[in-house]
Amino acid sequence: MVRRKSVTDGDDNASPTFEDALAGLEAIVEAMEHEQLPLEELVAYYEKGSVLLDRCEFLLRSARDRIKLITLRNQNEIEPEDESGSDISPASAMPSGPPDGSDDDDDDIRLF
């Protein structure tokens, strides 16, 4: 007979991968929903689930940040420094005033 993996099995000192943390959360939810557990064990499962949830959120946030950085690099939003040492970005090369060169300070919206 195959023994189901307990939610308390494993090394608590090592940081689990996203997949391991998610599997642990799923096992905790399953146990809490379908087993008659004493209060102390329910609280212990909840505590461990909270730690695993924090780990999953951290890993997702980290992955999202890395994807944003890769996307920005691919869109040339982040330019490497040129030989003179100044940082040149596409936004700094754009003129900030109106396209016709006039300094029109009124707040009217113009379509043409």
C-alpha positions in Angstrom: 0.0 0.0 0.0 1.4 3.4 -0.9 1.7 5.9 1.9 0.4 9.4 1.2 3.0 12.1 1.7 2.5 13.8 5.0 2.4 17.6 5.0 5.0 17.5 7.8 7.5 15.3 5.9 10.6 16.9 4.5 13.4 19.1 5.6 12.0 22.3 7.2 15.4 24.1 7.0 15.6 24.0 3.2 13.6 26.6 1.1 11.2 24.6 -1.1 10.9 25.2 -4.8 7.7 26.8 -6.0 6.3 23.4 -7.1 7.2 21.8 -3.7 5.6 24.6 -1.8 2.5 24.5 -3.9 2.2 20.7 -3.5 2.6 21.2 0.3 -0.2 23.8 0.3 -2.4 21.4 -1.7 -1.7 18.6 0.8 -2.5 20.8 3.7 -5.8 22.0 2.2 -6.7 18.4 1.4 -5.9 17.2 5.0 -7.8 20.2 6.6 -10.9 19.7 4.4 -11.2 15.9 4.6 -9.7 14.7 7.8 -10.9 15.0 11.3 -7.9 16.6 12.9 -7.4 17.8 16.5 -7.3 21.6 17.0 -3.5 21.6 17.7 -2.8 19.8 14.4 -5.1 22.2 12.5 -3.2 25.2 13.9 0.1 23.6 13.0 -1.1 22.9 9.5 -2.3 26.5 9.2 1.0 27.8 10.4 3.0 25.6 7.9 0.5 26.6 5.1 1.1 30.3 5.9 4.9 29.8 5.6 4.4 27.9 2.3 2.1 30.6 1.0 4.6 33.3 1.8 7.3 31.3 -0.1 5.0 30.9 -3.2 4.2 34.6 -3.2 7.9 35.5 -2.9 8.9 33.2 -5.7 6.1 34.5 -8.0 7.0 38.1 -7.2 10.6 37.3 -8.0 9.7 35.6 -11.3 7.4 38.5 -12.2 10.2 41.0 -11.6 12.7 39.0 -13.6 10.2 38.8 -16.5 9.6 42.5 -16.4 13.4 43.2 -16.5 13.8 40.8 -19.4 10.9 42.5 -21.3 12.4 46.0 -20.7 15.8 44.9 -21.9 14.2 43.3 -25.0 12.3 46.6 -25.7 15.6 48.5 -25.3 14.1 50.5 -22.4 17.3 49.8 -20.5 20.3 50.9 -22.5 23.9 50.1 -21.6 26.2 52.9 -20.8 28.0 54.4 -23.8 31.8 55.0 -23.9 31.5 58.4 -22.3 29.9 56.9 -19.2 26.6 58.7 -19.5 23.4 56.7 -19.4 21.4 57.3 -22.6 17.8 56.2 -22.6 15.2 56.6 -25.4 13.1 58.8 -23.1 15.9 61.3 -22.5 16.5 61.6 -26.3 12.8 62.7 -26.9 12.0 66.4 -26.9 9.8 67.5 -24.0 8.1 70.4 -25.6 5.4 70.7 -28.3 6.4 69.3 -31.7 6.3 72.7 -33.5 8.8 74.2 -31.1 6.5 76.8 -29.6 6.1 77.1 -25.9 2.3 77.1 -25.6 1.4 77.2 -21.9 -2.4 77.3 -22.1 -4.3 74.2 -21.1 -6.5 73.9 -24.2 -6.7 70.5 -25.7 -5.9 70.6 -29.4 -6.5 67.8 -31.9 -4.5 69.4 -34.7 
